[in-house]
Amino acid sequence: MTGTVLLLDLAGWVALLLWGIHMIRTGVQRAFGGDLQRVLGASLNHPVKAMLTGLGVTMLLQSSTATGLMATAFAAGGLVELMPALAVMLGANVGTALIVKALSFDVAMAAPVLVLIGAVAFRRASGAKGKAIGRIAIGLGLVLLGLMRMVETLAPYGEAPGLRVILAIVAADPVITVLLAALFAWVAHSSVAVILLVAALAGQGMVPSETALALVLGANLGSALNPMMATREPAGRRVALGNLLARFAGCLVALPLLGWIAPPIEAMAGDPRVAVANFHLAFNGVLALAALPLLGLLAKLLRRLLPEVETAPGAVRCLPLVVDHTEMPSMALGDASRHALRMADLLEGMLRDAIRLLRGDGLAAERMRAAERKIEGLGAELQRYLARLDADTLNEAEERRLASLMSFTIQIGHAGDVLARNVATQIGRRRKLGAASADSLELAGLLDRLSVNLRNAASLLVTEDDRAARRLAAEKRAFRAMEEAHVAAHVAWLRKEPARDDAAWTVGLDLLRDLKRINDHLVAAAAYPILRNSGELLDSRLRGTAPAGAAPRLPALTPPPAPIGGVP
């Protein structure tokens, strides 16, 4: 059972190391996540600058995978060109190599002190940023502790004959060695953990230096697979595939040369563990310098391999939600925001189809129903995605953002339901009653007004501007005033001509009521969460009177208006 115990012990210490890396990453994201994204986004205008930024962000996040996911998300969203995004990946690879180099020094004795400092900071800090910094210190302490215990666990087994036989079988074929390390790095989502384990094995003399370097190549290759599988969008996949191709080319060149590379690297380092870290750093550094001038050619190749998917004119492109981003709240909420905005685009298309239906387009109603089903499906997918976020990893601002996105998604879904089921039906009834063209113009004007409000709601989801939120909230009062004016006109009309058929009036009032409901959903989707966070929204109404710059309250219409959607 000695081998089983060894494997269990190693698995436990590797898991502790991975958890420490996770704590560092989430701590950095909580404390500086928004700033890191802004720095990364602002530094993507030049390949060299982008590479250096990718290096720095990776050293803070302790994960080239996390940086790679950011770069692919920016590229998938059309926020960055392909060449700078590829440069970010090269810098991220060098950054993760520098992390391994730093951990190769004998700093494990600092682990208890770091955990103590982190625990005190986490318990004593009053703000979210202080707690996040404490979390970072604890995570770094756990990484060092896991590394120290991993080395101590391997020490007694350095001369175990059975283990040496197994490792000799693995080392017999360098290609199998590379593929095995790639598999481990892909499963662990971390090349750092795998390379540190390889360094520990090499330090105990359990694997020869050439095999250890082959395992390093495999870990580099495997960590490039995670961003590749995290997105289906061609723009994002180009970045991930470019990184994978660059590392694969580097492995093809380096693997046959390991017999000549290993002896001098080990001789210069003096310690096999240091030799592993030095080779890892040298491999990624040389690869970055060699690939940087060739990024233009690589970008052309990637565009040929992964061309843009053609979409029909006016179609809404919906990016898939990146599952791996659920471990990175700021990135996950960014994905969800883009997803929600595409739901708003679909709803705006439904409003345009409602105007076409008014003008006699018989197919518009079916398109509205199809769009409503798509909004419902997208909303359900988005809500499940947001529900997967760990509440313990969210800071206060991220919790508010999550609640706002949930509200936006639900309200847009309700608005689409009212539009496809009620408004389309009432427009059909109105056509049977022989509506006047003037009434169609009035209804088209109201639908256009809803489109404007929808665009404002979508903008608020991004900007969260208080003043714009007040203006959108004032639209609710405007639609209420319009409904009250038409109800009063209808009552006056019934008193004047009680014997006339009021079916047209009924259809018009139902239509107006449904349009008001859609507007209410838009206000609740975007304006209310912002006003509630700023303390301007009571349980049932806005504080005070209509704010300056708000949409004007519509006056009562005199003489009484004609029935909306009907025949006077």
MARLO-931878 format. One record per residue (C-alpha): residue in one letter; z, y, x. Coordinates in steps of 0.001 Angstrom, whole numbers, plus 500000, padded with zeros to 6 digits. Layout:
% residues N
AZYX;...
% end
This chain:
% residues 568
M500000500000500000;T500056502289503067;G496500503496502459;T497215504176498783;V500330506188499607;L498400508161502223;L495626509003499762;L498125510047497095;D500021512239499558;L496820513852500784;A495599514412497237;G498884516103496374;W498825518466499352;V495140519276498843;A495935520030495195;L498758522355496320;L496345524082498691;L493776524491495893;W496432525845493550;G497489528359496183;I493876529519496544;H493687529785492753;M496832531922492657;I495460534231495353;R492170534611493487;T493756535295490104;G496289537654491688;V493545539657493386;Q491557539744490152;R494547541002488173;A495418543653490737;F491954544716491896;G489431542785489760;G487778545804488155;D487693547670491477;L486140544669493245;Q483396544413490643;R482678548146490901;V482592547981494712;L480315544956494620;G478054546545492020;A477855549842493931;S477062548134497243;L474011546202496121;N471448548853497057;H470853547568500603;P470890543977501963;V473086544674505011;K475602546663502966;A475565543963500299;M476209541245502892;L479195543088504343;T480581543724500847;G480178540054499952;L482100539175503113;G484984541513502248;V485213540484498583;T485234536802499566;M488083537301502036;L490125538971499289;L489310536367496645;Q489668533444499108;S486589531900497512;S482872532202498198;T482344530428494861;A484001533297492985;T481881535873494821;G478788533782494191;L479552533667490480;M479867537463490440;A476524537870492225;T474735535443489898;A476252537173486858;F475035540582488079;A471569539159488708;A471465537346485357;G472396540575483584;G469602542455485361;L472106544705487167;V470964543899490697;E467762542989492503;L467287539552493994;M467354540481497706;P470759542274497686;A472246539457495598;L471056536906498168;A472580539082500903;V475911538997499044;M475805535209499162;L475189535249502933;G478167537563503381;A480308535378501135;N479544532368503328;V480692534249506439;G483786535463504562;T484899531970503657;A484372530922507303;L486647533756508438;I489306532526505988;V489189529056507571;K489356530607511048;A492441532637510105;L494148529547508691;S493366527546511834;F495999529531513724;D499573528229513754;V500910530437510957;A502268527708508697;M505879528647509495;A505345531882507559;A504910529919504304;P508576530038503115;V508840533760503902;L505647534515501947;V506835532485498954;L510205534303499040;I508571537737499256;G506136536839496479;A508862535511494184;V510993538628494642;A508007540923494076;F506958538979490979;R510450539059489453;R511314542641490393;A507985544419489855;S507778546407486647;G503995546794486531;A501226544227486260;K499837545196489668;G503151544534491431;K503437541121489776;A499865540323490820;I500644541199494445;G503681538894494263;R501383536189492929;I499055536707495916;A501944536280498370;I503139533112496626;G499588531720496646;L499167532396500358;G502517530748501042;L501456527667499063;V498169527484500987;L500017527519504307;L502597525029503038;G499892522661501766;L498050522904505092;M501216522239507104;R502237519260505008;M498680517860505101;V498767517832508917;E502261516298508940;T501171513580506481;L498210512568508640;A500181512497511919;P501697508981511559;Y498357507450510594;G496372508655513598;E496334505192515177;A496205503097511962;P493447500501512595;G492518500027508933;L492011503730508374;R490008504055511554;V487701501253510370;I487077503054507063;L486411506368508795;A484131504655511299;I482043503287508422;V481785506774506935;A480856508262510310;A478157505659511002;D475474507589509094;P475504511390509487;V473463511880506307;I475999509897504241;T478761511905505911;V477143515195504878;L476556514015501299;L480144512747500962;A481601516080502119;A479195517928499801;L480447515869496870;F484088516630497710;A483391520372498068;W481512520457494762;V484301518642492908;A487019520800494495;H485075524053493906;S486246525042497376;S484721524503500793;V487898525980502337;A490090523087501189;V487615520434502358;I487083522031505776;L490831522419506307;L491221518720505490;V488449517907507977;A490219520039510591;A493448518132509952;L491650514774510359;A490005515979513564;G493310517311514889;Q494885513877514537;G491929512234516275;M491002510302513145;V487355511390513194;P485186512164516233;S484089515734516747;E480465515066515811;T481529513514512492;A483886516419511807;L481036518896512284;A478801516846509967;L481551517008507342;V481631520803507787;L477889520958507092;G478385518882503949;A481205521119502710;N478959524161503154;L476198522472501192;G478481521301498376;S480061524696497749;A476583526140497122;L476130523820494131;N478778525442491895;P477027528813491289;M473758526901490808;M475244524993487885;A477085527975486412;T474083529773484912;R470862528850483126;E469303532307483289;P466355532376485760;A467539535591487453;G470984534137488144;R469635530734489155;R467337532357491734;V470367533765493565;A472229530456493498;L469122528465494462;G468371530871497319;N471871530333498716;L471491526560498331;L468086526553500076;A469413528693502947;R472363526356503509;F470146523277503151;A467749524656505778;G470693525394508056;C471975521828507643;L468519520383508381;V468368522340511632;A471969521760512722;L472408518074511826;P470085516604514519;L471650518918517112;L475280517958516505;G475287515580519469;W474550518514521786;I476602521107519870;A479883519175519522;P480945518758523209;P480689522426524258;I482339523680521056;E485246521254521509;A485543522102525208;M485683525857524524;A488173525501521654;G490544523059523361;D491867521922519974;P489741519869517533;R491083521858514570;V490045525132516173;A486675523584517071;V486034522796513380;A486875526379512361;N484740527831515183;F481737525718514237;H482101526655510577;L482152530348511495;A479283530029513988;F477132528092511504;N477499530679508736;G477223533642511101;V473997532394512712;L472629531407509301;A473322534902507905;L471673536642510888;A468654534318510759;A468185534519506989;L468710538265506509;P465246539301507821;L463622536542505735;L465181537473502387;G461957539138501197;L459947535935501709;L462735533865500175;A462809536156497118;K459045535699496586;L459421531922496833;L462287531914494339;R460317534009491832;R457534531433491997;L459900528506491641;L461858530117488779;P459572532511486872;E460791534641483999;V460830532919480616;E458355534565478271;T459894535824475033;A458187536908471861;P457899540681471271;G461089541973469688;A462961538722470323;V466581538907471461;R467341537151474735;C470775535560474623;L472306534678477978;P474357531496478039;L478057532004478554;V479073531053482087;V481670528313481696;D483066528698485223;H483912532340484475;T486714531261482137;E488816530971485316;M487997534620486166;P489038536749483165;S487269539954484170;M483954538123484634;A484463536061481471;L485078539195479407;G481949540751480925;D479913537709479857;A481437537888476386;S480609541615476086;R476930540983476806;H476972538134474307;A478526540377471641;L475938543115472257;R473186540605471617;M474801539803468280;A474582543524467507;D470884543475468473;L470296540652465987;L472097542602463262;E469968545680463974;G466892543498463572;M468221542418460168;L468577546067459114;R464955546701460092;D463898543640458091;A465829544981455092;I463667548140455241;R460531545961455447;L461788543995452441;L462059547269450535;R458403547924451335;G457261544562449995;D457343542246453044;G458070538914451379;L458865537113454680;A461555539614455662;A464227537899453553;E463680534586455344;R463869536299458746;M467144537927457676;R468616534563456719;A467492533006460022;A469034535894461986;E472280535598460013;R472518531901460900;K471949532758464571;I474636535467464473;E477042532971462921;G476321530403465636;L476601532920468456;G479846534273467031;A481393530823466791;E480330530035470374;L481761533312471638;Q485082532833469854;R485466529336471314;Y484657530729474766;L487272533492474479;A489833530999473183;R489460529045476450;L490824531940478511;D494341531273479711;A496607533937478212;D498863533728481273;T496035534924483531;L495265538062481473;N496737541455482195;E497472543951479424;A494057545634479565;E492287542263479485;E494341541150476483;R493268544303474611;R489675543704475621;L489803540120474379;A491227541239471026;S488515543911470704;L485768541378471412;M487197538946468875;S487329541699466255;F483793542870467062;T482405539344466807;I484091538601463478;Q483116541912461886;I479479541690463029;G479360538207461511;H480721539509458183;A478200542370458198;G475330539939458788;D476564537750455941;V476659540681453484;L473225541839454600;A471516538427454345;R473149537269451133;N473966540333449050;V471636543122450156;A468535540914450320;T469307539554446825;Q469866543009445339;I466635544318446868;G464816541392445236;R466382542225441839;R465484545869442292;R461821545011442906;K461731542996439658;L463069546019437777;G460245548197439122;A462029550602441458;A460720554087442131;S459354554952445593;A461825557813445944;D464664555354445574;S463146553187448332;L463118556196450631;E466779556874449870;L467739553271450539;A465672553203453737;G467526556327454834;L470884554635454263;L469745551557456198;D468615553815459045;R472039555466458976;L473648552037459254;S471399551272462240;V472626554432463954;N476243553474463208;L475596549981464572;R474213551390467818;N477247553662468070;A479534550674467496;A477751548727470260;S478135551710472600;L481847551919471798;L482246548291472827;V481219549411476324;T482554552977476592;E485729552826474423;D485447556598473924;D488120558020471589;R486009560914470283;A483031558684469471;A485412556270467744;R486692559097465503;R483131560046464585;L482289556463463659;A485513556149461629;A484523559308459709;E481398557483458527;K483661555303456398;R484826558371454483;A481228559554454144;F480081556286452560;R483136556256450303;A482293559780449129;M478738558711448427;E479900555741446366;E482335557910444387;A479579560455443661;H477234557799442336;V479954556146440235;A480769559545438703;A477060560120438053;H476777556701436442;V479714557412434109;A478192560789433151;W474847559124432505;L476437556457430256;R478191559157428245;K474932561026427826;E472734558041426926;P474968555105426009;A472157553128424404;R469941552879427512;D469824549766429664;D472029550256432746;A470723547231434777;A469026549551437272;W472246551516437748;T474180548273438256;V471758547087440949;G471889550488442644;L475680550594442656;D475884547011443929;L473506547888446730;L475468550989447659;R478724549038447573;D477253546362449873;L475946548966452312;K479383550568452313;R480927547153453091;I478555546728456040;N479534550157457312;D483226549262456894;H482687546172459054;L480995548269461756;V483902550741461786;A486450547916461919;A484442546180464668;A484407549027467175;A486286552174466129;Y489557550770464816;P490578548801467952;I490117551949470075;L491999554200467652;R494770551628467284;N495238551464471058;S495387555266471261;G498012555390468476;E495769557266466022;L495454554490463472;L498150553671460917;D498252550396459036;S496082551758456237;R494410554991457400;L493753557441460187;R496462559903461107;G495945563465459911;T492760564901458563;A489165564489459638;P488897565418463327;A486715568139464728;G483164566975465274;A483463564179462711;A480666563370460290;P480895565650457264;R482246564403453993;L479348564173451563;P479676566487448575;A479495565255445015;L475851565138443987;T474963567530441180;P473068567127439012;P473937563430438749;P471693561394441100;A469182558857439971;P470386555271440275;I469935553969443796;G467460551129443687;G466739551450439959;V464601553310437467;P465986556566435996;
% end
